[in-house]
Amino acid sequence: MSVSDQDLLHHLSRMPFVDTAELAMITGEAHVAMHRGLGCLLAQGIAGRVSHGTAHLPPSRRYYLTRKGIAEAADALGFGTPSDHVRAYPMSREWLTLLIRRMDAVATVYRLAASLSPGPTGCGRRWTFSG
């Protein structure tokens, strides 16, 4: 099963610097489908990627929309202009630079979101806390 380009553009708009494993867990799609889809966007210049890893998180490649990708996402997601898209999903160079500097924290949040994601069956994990 392959994921649509429109779905990938939507998710990359909402979660810049997500990796394929996190995206697969959040969307419920197969990891290989995410990898293939993002690889196509990368080859077309719509997405870019950076390497990231810490002592607490395994090394990964994190994907984001390029300038061309923002224009494609604006069109695919029904925004009138790329500027309208950027107002909905802030992606200025300054914002992305700030996010890259804090990528360890961003990766931790994405991992947490992925672990709490309901997954492909729609059944969320049951968490119990004792106090």
C-alpha atoms as an extended CHARMM CRD file, in Angstrom:
* protein
*
       131  EXT
         1         1  MET       CA              0.0000000000        0.0000000000        0.0000000000  PROA      1               0.0000000000
         2         2  SER       CA              1.3610000000        3.4250000000       -0.8150000000  PROA      2               0.0000000000
         3         3  VAL       CA              0.5650000000        6.6580000000        0.9210000000  PROA      3               0.0000000000
         4         4  SER       CA             -0.5930000000        9.5810000000       -1.2160000000  PROA      4               0.0000000000
         5         5  ASP       CA              1.6080000000       12.5750000000       -1.8810000000  PROA      5               0.0000000000
         6         6  GLN       CA             -1.1730000000       14.7620000000       -0.5030000000  PROA      6               0.0000000000
         7         7  ASP       CA             -1.1240000000       12.8540000000        2.8020000000  PROA      7               0.0000000000
         8         8  LEU       CA              2.6500000000       13.1960000000        3.0150000000  PROA      8               0.0000000000
         9         9  LEU       CA              2.4890000000       16.9200000000        2.2550000000  PROA      9               0.0000000000
        10        10  HSD       CA             -0.1510000000       17.3140000000        4.9510000000  PROA      10              0.0000000000
        11        11  HSD       CA              1.9090000000       15.4490000000        7.5550000000  PROA      11              0.0000000000
        12        12  LEU       CA              5.1550000000       17.2170000000        6.6560000000  PROA      12              0.0000000000
        13        13  SER       CA              3.3160000000       20.5340000000        6.9800000000  PROA      13              0.0000000000
        14        14  ARG       CA              2.0920000000       19.6210000000       10.4480000000  PROA      14              0.0000000000
        15        15  MET       CA              5.2430000000       17.8400000000       11.6330000000  PROA      15              0.0000000000
        16        16  PRO       CA              8.4290000000       19.1840000000       10.0560000000  PROA      16              0.0000000000
        17        17  PHE       CA             11.5120000000       17.1100000000       10.9070000000  PROA      17              0.0000000000
        18        18  VAL       CA              9.6010000000       13.8700000000       11.4470000000  PROA      18              0.0000000000
        19        19  ASP       CA             11.3300000000       10.6020000000       10.5750000000  PROA      19              0.0000000000
        20        20  THR       CA              9.8360000000        7.6750000000        8.6780000000  PROA      20              0.0000000000
        21        21  ALA       CA              9.3560000000        5.4400000000       11.7380000000  PROA      21              0.0000000000
        22        22  GLU       CA              7.5160000000        8.1460000000       13.6790000000  PROA      22              0.0000000000
        23        23  LEU       CA              5.3980000000        9.0230000000       10.6580000000  PROA      23              0.0000000000
        24        24  ALA       CA              4.5000000000        5.3680000000       10.1240000000  PROA      24              0.0000000000
        25        25  MET       CA              3.3970000000        4.9620000000       13.7420000000  PROA      25              0.0000000000
        26        26  ILE       CA              1.3860000000        8.1910000000       13.7350000000  PROA      26              0.0000000000
        27        27  THR       CA             -0.3700000000        7.5330000000       10.4260000000  PROA      27              0.0000000000
        28        28  GLY       CA             -0.7660000000        3.7810000000       10.8020000000  PROA      28              0.0000000000
        29        29  GLU       CA              0.8420000000        3.2450000000        7.3990000000  PROA      29              0.0000000000
        30        30  ALA       CA              3.6570000000        0.7960000000        6.7230000000  PROA      30              0.0000000000
        31        31  HSD       CA              7.1710000000        2.0760000000        7.3750000000  PROA      31              0.0000000000
        32        32  VAL       CA              8.2430000000        1.0440000000        3.8720000000  PROA      32              0.0000000000
        33        33  ALA       CA              5.3610000000        3.0910000000        2.3730000000  PROA      33              0.0000000000
        34        34  MET       CA              6.5160000000        6.1680000000        4.2850000000  PROA      34              0.0000000000
        35        35  HSD       CA             10.1130000000        5.5870000000        3.2100000000  PROA      35              0.0000000000
        36        36  ARG       CA              9.1280000000        5.1650000000       -0.4500000000  PROA      36              0.0000000000
        37        37  GLY       CA              6.8120000000        8.1700000000       -0.4670000000  PROA      37              0.0000000000
        38        38  LEU       CA              9.3030000000       10.4620000000        1.2250000000  PROA      38              0.0000000000
        39        39  GLY       CA             12.0420000000        9.2070000000       -1.0990000000  PROA      39              0.0000000000
        40        40  CYS       CA              9.9470000000       10.2710000000       -4.0990000000  PROA      40              0.0000000000
        41        41  LEU       CA              9.3330000000       13.7200000000       -2.5770000000  PROA      41              0.0000000000
        42        42  LEU       CA             13.0480000000       14.0020000000       -1.8500000000  PROA      42              0.0000000000
        43        43  ALA       CA             13.9630000000       13.0890000000       -5.4500000000  PROA      43              0.0000000000
        44        44  GLN       CA             11.5560000000       15.7350000000       -6.7690000000  PROA      44              0.0000000000
        45        45  GLY       CA             13.0110000000       18.4290000000       -4.5090000000  PROA      45              0.0000000000
        46        46  ILE       CA              9.7320000000       18.7600000000       -2.6040000000  PROA      46              0.0000000000
        47        47  ALA       CA             11.2260000000       17.4710000000        0.6510000000  PROA      47              0.0000000000
        48        48  GLY       CA             14.6510000000       17.7880000000        2.1930000000  PROA      48              0.0000000000
        49        49  ARG       CA             16.2210000000       15.8180000000        5.0180000000  PROA      49              0.0000000000
        50        50  VAL       CA             18.7500000000       16.2090000000        7.7750000000  PROA      50              0.0000000000
        51        51  SER       CA             20.4620000000       13.5770000000        9.8910000000  PROA      51              0.0000000000
        52        52  HSD       CA             19.8290000000       13.5830000000       13.6140000000  PROA      52              0.0000000000
        53        53  GLY       CA             20.7370000000       11.4020000000       16.5780000000  PROA      53              0.0000000000
        54        54  THR       CA             21.4010000000       11.7660000000       20.2890000000  PROA      54              0.0000000000
        55        55  ALA       CA             22.5520000000        9.6280000000       23.1790000000  PROA      55              0.0000000000
        56        56  HSD       CA             18.8730000000        8.9770000000       23.9660000000  PROA      56              0.0000000000
        57        57  LEU       CA             17.4760000000        8.5670000000       20.4550000000  PROA      57              0.0000000000
        58        58  PRO       CA             18.7920000000        6.4110000000       17.6110000000  PROA      58              0.0000000000
        59        59  PRO       CA             20.1830000000        8.1470000000       14.5170000000  PROA      59              0.0000000000
        60        60  SER       CA             17.5360000000        8.9910000000       11.9400000000  PROA      60              0.0000000000
        61        61  ARG       CA             16.8960000000       11.0910000000        8.8890000000  PROA      61              0.0000000000
        62        62  ARG       CA             14.3080000000       13.7900000000        9.4530000000  PROA      62              0.0000000000
        63        63  TYR       CA             12.2520000000       15.2150000000        6.6000000000  PROA      63              0.0000000000
        64        64  TYR       CA             10.8850000000       18.7030000000        5.9660000000  PROA      64              0.0000000000
        65        65  LEU       CA              9.2710000000       20.6450000000        3.1180000000  PROA      65              0.0000000000
        66        66  THR       CA             11.5480000000       22.6840000000        0.8870000000  PROA      66              0.0000000000
        67        67  ARG       CA             10.4870000000       25.9790000000       -0.7090000000  PROA      67              0.0000000000
        68        68  LYS       CA              9.2020000000       23.9500000000       -3.6670000000  PROA      68              0.0000000000
        69        69  GLY       CA              7.4790000000       21.6090000000       -1.2150000000  PROA      69              0.0000000000
        70        70  ILE       CA              5.6770000000       24.4700000000        0.4860000000  PROA      70              0.0000000000
        71        71  ALA       CA              4.3380000000       25.6150000000       -2.8980000000  PROA      71              0.0000000000
        72        72  GLU       CA              3.2640000000       22.0330000000       -3.7260000000  PROA      72              0.0000000000
        73        73  ALA       CA              1.6260000000       21.6110000000       -0.3040000000  PROA      73              0.0000000000
        74        74  ALA       CA             -0.2170000000       24.9200000000       -0.6450000000  PROA      74              0.0000000000
        75        75  ASP       CA             -1.6670000000       23.7640000000       -3.9630000000  PROA      75              0.0000000000
        76        76  ALA       CA             -2.4410000000       20.1880000000       -2.8810000000  PROA      76              0.0000000000
        77        77  LEU       CA             -4.0130000000       21.2020000000        0.4330000000  PROA      77              0.0000000000
        78        78  GLY       CA             -6.2340000000       23.9110000000       -1.0480000000  PROA      78              0.0000000000
        79        79  PHE       CA             -4.4480000000       27.0730000000        0.0720000000  PROA      79              0.0000000000
        80        80  GLY       CA             -4.6960000000       30.0750000000       -2.2540000000  PROA      80              0.0000000000
        81        81  THR       CA             -0.9900000000       30.8830000000       -2.0460000000  PROA      81              0.0000000000
        82        82  PRO       CA              2.1420000000       29.5090000000       -0.3890000000  PROA      82              0.0000000000
        83        83  SER       CA              1.8910000000       32.4680000000        2.0150000000  PROA      83              0.0000000000
        84        84  ASP       CA             -1.5350000000       31.2430000000        3.1650000000  PROA      84              0.0000000000
        85        85  HSD       CA             -0.0210000000       27.8150000000        3.7690000000  PROA      85              0.0000000000
        86        86  VAL       CA              2.8550000000       29.2760000000        5.7780000000  PROA      86              0.0000000000
        87        87  ARG       CA              0.4040000000       31.2640000000        7.9150000000  PROA      87              0.0000000000
        88        88  ALA       CA             -1.3690000000       28.0060000000        8.7730000000  PROA      88              0.0000000000
        89        89  TYR       CA              1.8660000000       26.0150000000        9.1840000000  PROA      89              0.0000000000
        90        90  PRO       CA              4.7340000000       28.3710000000       10.1480000000  PROA      90              0.0000000000
        91        91  MET       CA              7.8360000000       27.4780000000        8.1450000000  PROA      91              0.0000000000
        92        92  SER       CA              9.9350000000       30.5850000000        7.9070000000  PROA      92              0.0000000000
        93        93  ARG       CA             13.6830000000       30.0940000000        7.6640000000  PROA      93              0.0000000000
        94        94  GLU       CA             14.0090000000       31.5490000000       11.1790000000  PROA      94              0.0000000000
        95        95  TRP       CA             11.3590000000       29.1800000000       12.5420000000  PROA      95              0.0000000000
        96        96  LEU       CA             13.0270000000       26.1590000000       10.9420000000  PROA      96              0.0000000000
        97        97  THR       CA             16.4590000000       27.2510000000       12.2140000000  PROA      97              0.0000000000
        98        98  LEU       CA             15.0470000000       27.5300000000       15.7280000000  PROA      98              0.0000000000
        99        99  LEU       CA             13.4080000000       24.1160000000       15.4030000000  PROA      99              0.0000000000
       100       100  ILE       CA             16.6420000000       22.5130000000       14.1450000000  PROA      100             0.0000000000
       101       101  ARG       CA             18.4940000000       23.9140000000       17.1590000000  PROA      101             0.0000000000
       102       102  ARG       CA             15.9210000000       22.2470000000       19.3830000000  PROA      102             0.0000000000
       103       103  MET       CA             15.6770000000       19.0300000000       17.3850000000  PROA      103             0.0000000000
       104       104  ASP       CA             16.4440000000       16.8240000000       20.4050000000  PROA      104             0.0000000000
       105       105  ALA       CA             13.3070000000       18.1100000000       22.1190000000  PROA      105             0.0000000000
       106       106  VAL       CA             11.2830000000       17.8970000000       18.9030000000  PROA      106             0.0000000000
       107       107  ALA       CA             12.3900000000       14.2830000000       18.3700000000  PROA      107             0.0000000000
       108       108  THR       CA             11.3750000000       13.4140000000       21.9350000000  PROA      108             0.0000000000
       109       109  VAL       CA              7.9160000000       14.9130000000       21.4360000000  PROA      109             0.0000000000
       110       110  TYR       CA              7.4670000000       13.0720000000       18.1200000000  PROA      110             0.0000000000
       111       111  ARG       CA              8.5350000000        9.7660000000       19.7180000000  PROA      111             0.0000000000
       112       112  LEU       CA              6.0290000000       10.3100000000       22.5250000000  PROA      112             0.0000000000
       113       113  ALA       CA              3.2600000000       11.1680000000       20.0430000000  PROA      113             0.0000000000
       114       114  ALA       CA              4.1090000000        8.0790000000       18.0200000000  PROA      114             0.0000000000
       115       115  SER       CA              4.0470000000        5.8460000000       21.0920000000  PROA      115             0.0000000000
       116       116  LEU       CA              0.6310000000        7.2160000000       22.1250000000  PROA      116             0.0000000000
       117       117  SER       CA             -0.7770000000        7.0110000000       18.5970000000  PROA      117             0.0000000000
       118       118  PRO       CA             -3.7470000000        4.6680000000       18.2430000000  PROA      118             0.0000000000
       119       119  GLY       CA             -2.0490000000        2.8140000000       15.3980000000  PROA      119             0.0000000000
       120       120  PRO       CA             -3.6020000000        1.1710000000       12.3630000000  PROA      120             0.0000000000
       121       121  THR       CA             -6.3780000000       -0.6190000000       14.2630000000  PROA      121             0.0000000000
       122       122  GLY       CA             -7.6100000000        2.5350000000       15.9780000000  PROA      122             0.0000000000
       123       123  CYS       CA             -7.1110000000        0.9540000000       19.3780000000  PROA      123             0.0000000000
       124       124  GLY       CA             -5.1000000000        3.1950000000       21.6310000000  PROA      124             0.0000000000
       125       125  ARG       CA             -2.8390000000        1.8880000000       24.3400000000  PROA      125             0.0000000000
       126       126  ARG       CA             -4.2790000000        1.7720000000       27.8070000000  PROA      126             0.0000000000
       127       127  TRP       CA             -2.0880000000        3.6380000000       30.2460000000  PROA      127             0.0000000000
       128       128  THR       CA             -2.4610000000        3.1720000000       33.9640000000  PROA      128             0.0000000000
       129       129  PHE       CA             -0.7540000000        5.2970000000       36.5220000000  PROA      129             0.0000000000
       130       130  SER       CA             -0.4240000000        4.3450000000       40.1510000000  PROA      130             0.0000000000
       131       131  GLY       CA              0.3220000000        6.9390000000       42.6700000000  PROA      131             0.0000000000
